Amino acid sequence: MELITVNHETCNQDGICAAICPAGIIEIKEGAPIPINDASELCIRCGHCVAICPTASLTHIDIPLESCTPIVKELGITVEQTEQFLRRRRSIRQYKDKSVDKAELNKLIDIARYAPSGHNLQPVEWLVLVDNAELKRLSGIVVEWMRWMLTNMPDVASSMHMDRTVVRYENGYDVVLRDAPAVIVAHAHKENRVAPAACNIALTYLELASTAMGMGACWAGYFNAAATTYPHMKEALDLPKDHQAFGSMMVGYPKYRYQRMPSRKEPKITWRL
């Protein structure tokens, strides 16, 4: 079967599929789109060609037309709605004592998988932690790492306020994972050059989606720092061989609701016209 198949009866020969192909593997001959000779090797399987066709005349061997959900124009949001949605995002550090259903977490990840990645490699894999006892154990390991840092790298540890964090933890306050009911780790092969950005963008998608689903999230910075440097933590997470955690997110239902959107610094912009 050809990489791409075109229904020539409905194709309006507008050439859009060739124009938007990022790999340049589609050319127009006698008004019809056809793949170049080495198209299969060069194609990044992004699906742009299938998604763009106004007459649904093109399908891809790996991205069949029927698998591509049509865009519902009525679900589009205004600029004002977009601005409020993005500005209202808050890092949630206080959670209700309520577990998050597996289906809800799966939906979050299902949305996050549509985040862009370099060359459409889609390298992100996910580890979901929801067992309360396990989360408490992992918080303890992070604090163990902090104590090691305070002894062996005191300047770095102090700059990250680890001394204060350890004291608060010892006083019964989980400042590491904030008693979140779930933690989601985005990981990928450590040698994959696009993985760091891909994981961070995917987690950003996930964080924004959590707001829309009535949940909230917060980047687990201490947790992920330990996951990338501390052998005991690496052993506890047991990620696939040669994988690294590139970002971790606490997820749960917010205990409190924010009522306003604080301002931020004015952007510093250099215009070169």
N, C-alpha and C positions, 0 to 999 in steps of 0.2 A: 504494500500500500504506500502511496505517495505521502511525503511529509505533510503537505497541505493538499486539500481537495477543494475544487471550486465548482459550484453549480453555475455553469455558463448561461443557463436560461434566466437566472435571476440576477447575476452579477451585472452591475451597471458600469463596470469598467472605469471607475473613478480614480483608481490607482492609490487610494488612501492606504491600503494594506502595505504596499511597497514603501510608501513615504514614511510611515511610522515605524517600520521594522528597525529596531536598534542595531541588529547585526547585519542589515543590508542583504538579506538572503532571498528577498523576493524581487523579481524584476517583471516588468510589463512587456509582453510581446504580443503584437497584433491586438492590443487593447486588453489582454487578459493577464492576470497575475500567475506566475509560475516560479517555483523555487530554483535557485541556481544549482549547479552540479553538486557542490559540497555542502548543501544546505543543512543536512542532518547533523554534520559535525559542527557547524557554526551556530546553529539555532540554540538560543538560551531558554527556550520553552517558556517565554514570558506570557504568551497568549494575546499580545497586542493585536495581532492580525485578526484573530477571531473576535476579539472584543470590539474592534473599531468598525467592522463591516456593517453599513447601515441596512443592508438587505439580507443579512444572515446567510450569505452565499459561500462563506469560506469556513472550513473546519480543519483542524490540525490533528495529526495522528495521536498525539499525546494529550491534546486539549480539545476533545470533541465539543462541537457546538452545543450539544444538549447539556453539557456539564457547566456551561457558563451562564450564571444567573443574569437575567435581563435587569438593567438599571431601571428602578421605579422613579420617575421624575418627581412624583408627588412626595417622595420621601426626602427630597433635597432640602437643605436648611439655608436660611438667609445668612448674610454676613453678620448681622446682629446676633443671631442665635449661635453662630460659630464662635464669635468673640466671647459671648457669655460662657459658653460651654468650656472653652479653653481657659478663660480667666478664673472661672470658679473652681478649677482643680486645686485641691489642697492635699498636702502630704498628711495622711491619716495615721495618727499615732495612738489613738484611743479607740478600742474596739468593743463592741457588745460581746457579751459572753454567749456567743452563738456560732455554731459551726457553719461552714459554707458547703452547700450541697455539691457533690462531685460534678453533677451536670452543669452547675453554674460555673465552676472552675474550668470545666472542659469548654464551655461556650466562650469564656474569656480567651483561652488559648486558641480556639478556633478563629476568633477575630484577629488575634495578634499574629497569626501565621501569614496574614496578608501584608504584613509590613515589608517594605522594600529591602532587598539585599543585593550587594554587588554581584553583577553578572547573573542575577537571579539564582544564585547558588542555594539559597534557602538552607543555610547550615544549622539553624537553631534547633536544638532539642530541649526537652523540658523535664525537670524533676519537680514533682508536686509533693509537698510535705504537709500533712494534715493531722498527724497523730500528736496529741497534746503532750504526752510524755516525751516523745522524741524531740519535739520542738524545744522543750525545756532542757533536755539533755544537750542539744546543740547550742543553746544559749550559754550553757555552762562551759562548753568547750571554747566558745568565743571568749568568754571571760578568762579562761585558762590561758588562752593565747595572749590576751591583754596583759596578764600578770607577767608572762614571759617577756613581752615587749617592754614593760616598765623596768624589768631587771636588766635586759640585754640591749635595748635601744631606747633609753629613757627620753632622749630629746624628741624622737619621732612619736613616742607614745604620749608624751605631754602635749605635743602640738595637736594631737587628736583627742585630747581630754580623756584619755583612758583611765587615768587615776581617779577622776571623778566618777566615771562610768562604773568602775569596779566597786567603789564605795556604795553607789546607789544600788547596784546589783546585790551586794552583801546585805543591804538594808531591806531587801525584798521587792525591789522594783526592777522589772525586766526591761532595761533600756536597750537591750540588744534586739529583741523581736517584739517588744511591746505587747506581749500576750496575744499576738495576732493568731487567729485560728488556722491560718494557712500561710505557707511560704512557697513561692514559685521561683525556681532557679532556671535561668536560661544558660545552657551550656553548648559547647561545640568543640570540634577538634582544635587543639591549641595552636596548631600550625596553619590553620585556615586564616588567611589574611583579612578576609571580609567578616570573620566571626565577631570580633569585638563590636563593630558598628552594628552589625545585623542583630545581635542579641540585645543591645541597648535600644535600638529602634523598636524591636518587637516588644520589649518590656514597656516602652513608652506607649505603644498602642494598647497594651494590656491595661496599663494604669488608667488611661483615658476611658477605655471601655468599661472598666470597673465602676466609674462614676455614673455612666449611663445606665448601668444595671443595678443601681442602688447600693453599690458597695464602695469601698475606698481602698487605697493602697499607699505604700510608702517604700522607697528604696531601702533595702537592708544593707547599708554600707559597711558596718562593722562585720556583719555576717559574711558578706562576700569577700571582704579583705582577708578574713581568716580562711575562707574557702580556697583562696588562691595562693596562700603562703604557708599555712600551718599544717604540717603532716597529719596530726591527729584529726583535724577537721576534714582534710581530704579523704582520709580513711573512713571517717564517719559518713560522708556523703556518698562514697563509693560510686563515683561517676564512671562511665565507660573509659577504658584505657585510652590515654592520650587526649582526654577531654579536659576542658577547663571551664569553671563557672565564670561567665563574663558579666553576670548581673543577677541580683536576687531581689525579690519583691515580697513584702508583707501584704496580705490581702484579708479583708474581713468587712464586717458591717460597721460603719462609723457609730460611735457611742453618742456623738454630738453632731449637730448640723450647723454649718457655717451660714451666716446671714449676709455677709458682705464680701466684696472682692478687693483686697488691699492693693494699693498701687505698687509699682515697681520702678526701678531706675529708668530714667529716660534713655532710649537707645542711642548709642554712639554710632553715627553713620558717616562714612566717607563717600561722598558722591563723586564719581569720575565721569563727567558727561562729555 
